[in-house]
Amino acid sequence: MPALPRIAILSHHTGLYSTRRLLDAVAAAGAEPVLLQPEHCLLMLDNTEARLYYRSALLAPCTAVIPRVGGPLTHLGSRLLRFFAGEGSCCLNSAESLELSRDKFASLQVLVAAGVAVPKTAYFTQMEQRDLAVSAVGTPLVHKLLSGSQGVGVSLAETDIAARGMLDTFLHLQHEAMVQRFLPGRQDFRMIVLFGKVVAAMRREASTEDFRSNLHCGGRASALPDLPGDFAAIARLSAAALGLGFAGVDIMLAEDQQPLVLEVNPVPSLEGIEGITGQDIAGTLVKALLQQALSPSLQPLL
């Protein structure tokens, strides 16, 4: 009897909804789920060989890999993805795409080069550049940590004075700053892209107590079954530009109603969007990944 294909899920938080859903979806697809906490992995290079040990045991080959690696473990996750890619595993997202998309400014640079519109954004490292950045971007503005997620590390300054004070603090602490023009609408749109197709979408709205629309920050969400065609095209182009097989693309409308990409998440949560849309995104993902791994010449069936 042939061995079942093995699908590894890289996740530090083993009890999270997304991790549990993916483990169940792998089993339901007739494959063997392999849960790997990245911090318990040991990578070994010896002459021309590479090996991976998990909790002191040599890891058997895996057919495919799903990275669910949070921001603090990005570099560890990318090293593991390089190992798996070298072993011939089909990685849902590559090491390079994970690292690139986790850098908020570098990812926006790539999007702009690909023709994707983004909000006015400035990155700088010197205190003497502060006033120019504030003047060019305008207030209100938001400061974003380059590696934050789920709305964490996003701060609002409504006046020039508040912006200068906020940036003084960040430049002192981290020696770099990224500021972005604040978009006044309270809604944004999250699209889930899988192998070049938008498979789910939702509208998010910020609560009255917070300017951020992230569900982790108290935002509310509703399904978006009739996705505007330009939104879908922008989401597909954004994921492709960053080399992501799976991504959450966030779009917000500017004052003139032009859609702008805020950021692209390489590890989007499944909990909110599955609950809102009722779609089995985990199952769709696993089936498409298995097909890609076992028959790479075929277009994934979504």
N, C-alpha and C positions, 0 to 999 in steps of 0.2 A: 504494500500500500504506500503510495507516494506521500512524502511529508507535506504537511500543510505549509503554505507560505507564511512567513513570519513578518509581522508588522510591528516595528518598534515605535513607541510613543515616548518622546523625551519630555518629561514633566516633573518639576520639583514638587508641585502641589498635587499629590495623588488623589486627594478627595474632591478636587474641583469638579464642577458640573461638566465642563468641556472634556476633561480627562476621562471621567467615567463614561460619558456618552461615546467617546471614540473607542474606548476599550470594548464596550458592548457592541458597537457597530462592527469592529474588526471580527469579533467572535460570530456575529450574525452573518457576516459575509463568508464564513467558512475558513477564516484564516486564524492564525495563532497570535493573540495579542502579547506583546512583550513590553512591559512597563519599565522604563529606565529613568531613575532620578539622576540627572547629570552630575551632581556633586559626588555620587558614588561610583563614577566611572574613572578608570585609570587607563590612559593611553600609553602605549609602549611602542617605541621605534627601535628596531634592531636590524642593522645592515640595510637590506632592501625590503624588510617586512614591517608591517604595522599590525598591532594587535590591540584589542580592547578588552579590559577586564571589568566585570561588574561585580562589586562586593566580593572580590578576590577570585572569582571564577571567570575563565575565558569565555567570552560571549560568542555564541554560534552565529553564523551569517544570518542577516535579515534581508528579506525581499524588498521592503520599503520602510521609510522612516517618516514620522510625522513630528515635527518640532513644535512643542508647546513650551517654549523657553521664554521666561520673563526677562525684562530689561537687565537686571543685575547679572544674569547668567548668559548674556548674549555672546561674549567671547568664548566661554566654555562651550556653549551650544554650537557655535560655528566650527570649533575645532572637532567636535564630535561629528558634525555633518560632513566635514572634509574627510574624516576617516571612513564614514559610511559610503560616501560617493566613491572613494578610492577602492572600496571593496565591491563596488558594483550595485549597491543598494539604490533604489529609486527614492530620492529625497523630495518631499512635497515642496519645500523651499530650500534653496542652496545656502551654503555658508555665506557666500558673497551677498546674496539678496537679503538675507537676514541682517547682516551687519549694516548694509547700506540703508535699508528701510528703517532701522532703529536710530539712525542719525537724522534728526528732524531736518536740519538744514541741508545736509548733503543729499538727502532724498528729494527735497524741493528743487535743488539745483538740477538733478537728473530729470525731474518732471518738466521743469521749464525748458530744458534742452530738447525734450520730446514734444514740445508744443502744448503742454498742459498748463492752464492758467492757475495761478496761486495768489493768495493775498500778498500785498506789499510787505516784504520781510527784510530785515537787516540783521547781519551777523558781524560782530566786532569784538575786539579783545583789549582795546586801550581806552582809558578814561577820557582822553581828549577827543575820542570819536563819539562819545555819548550824546552830546547836544546835536551833532549832525544827524545821528540815527533817529533821535526823537523828532527832530524837525522834518526829516524826510518821510518818516512813516506816519507821523501825525498822531494826535491823541483824540480819543482814548486808544490805548494800545495794550497788547498783552505780551508778557515775557514768558517764554517757554524754555524749560530745561531741554537740552538737546536729546535726552534719552528718556524722557518721562512718558507715561502711558496712563490711560483711564482718567484723564483730566488732572492727574497729579503733576505738580510742578508748573502749572499754568496760573499766572498772576495778572490781575488787571490793574492798570493805572489810568485814571480818567483825566488827569491834567498833566501838563508838562512838569510841574513841580513834583507831583507824585511819581512820575516816570523817572525823573532824574534821581530821586531818592532811592527808588527801588533798584535802579540799575547800578548805583553806587554800591549797594549791598552785594548784588550778584557778581559784579566785577571783582570785588574784594575777595569773595568766597571762592569763586571758580575760574576767574581770569578769562571769562568769555561770556557773551550775552547774545541772545537771539530775541528780537522783538518783532511783533507782527501787528499790522493794522487790525483794530478790533472791528468785527462785522456786527452791526447792530441787531440783526435778526436773532430770534430766540430759537430758531429751528435749524437743524442740519439733517443730512441724509447719509445713512450708512448702507453701503452696498457690499455684498459678499461676492468676490470673484473667485471662481475655481476653474483652472485651466482655460482661461480666456472667455469664460461665460459668467454673466451675473446670475447667480442662483437664488439670491434672496435680497430683499431691500426693506429698510424701515426708515420712518421719519422719527427724529428725536427732538424733544422740546425741553428747554431748560426750565427748572422750577422758578418760582418767583423769588426764591432766596439765593439763587446762584446763577451766574452767567454761563456756566458750562452745561452742555446738554448731555454729557456722559451719564449713562444709567447709574454708574457707581457714585455719581455726584448728586443723585436725586432727580435726574431727568426722567421724563416720561416718553414712551415710544408707542408707535402705531405702525401697522403693516403698510407697505407701499406697493400694492399689487400692480398698479398702472405706472410703472417707472418711465419717466420721460426718456425718449430715445437718446438725447444728447447726454443725459446722466450715465446711461449704460455705456455709451461709447467712451466717455471720459474715464469711467471706472476701469474698463478693459485696457485702455491705453496706459493708464497709470500703473496697473499691476504689471503689464508687459514691460514698461520702461524700467521698472525696478527688478525685473526677472523673477517675479513671484508667481508660483503656481496657485497659491491660496492667499487671499488678502482681504482686509476690510478697508474700503476706500470711503473717506469722509468728505462730503461735498457740502458747501454752504453757499447761499446766494449773496452776492454783493448788493449794494444799494441800487444798482442799475439792473439787478436780476441776472447778472452774469454768474454762472456756476463756477466756483473756485474750489480747488482741492485743498483741504486743510492739512491732511496727512494720510499716510497709507500704513495700516497696521499689519505686520506679517503674522501675527498670532491673535486674530480677532476672537473674542469670546463667543461661544455658541449659545450660552444660556439665554441672553436677552432676545436675540433674534429668532431662535427656535421657538421660544415661548410666545413671542408676538406674532410670528407668521404661521406657526404650526407646521413648519417644514422640517423634514428629517435631513438637516444639513450634514450631520455626522455620517449618516448612512450613505448619502450621495457622495461625500468626500472619499470615504473608504472604497466604495465600489469603483470610482473613477481612478483612484490611485492604484488599486490592484490591477485594473486594466492597463494603465500606463506602465506599470512595472512588468507585467507578464507579456504584454503585446505593445511595446513602445512605438511600433510603426503605425498603430491604429489611433484614430482620434478618440479621446475619452467620450463615452456615452453619458451625457448628463440630462 
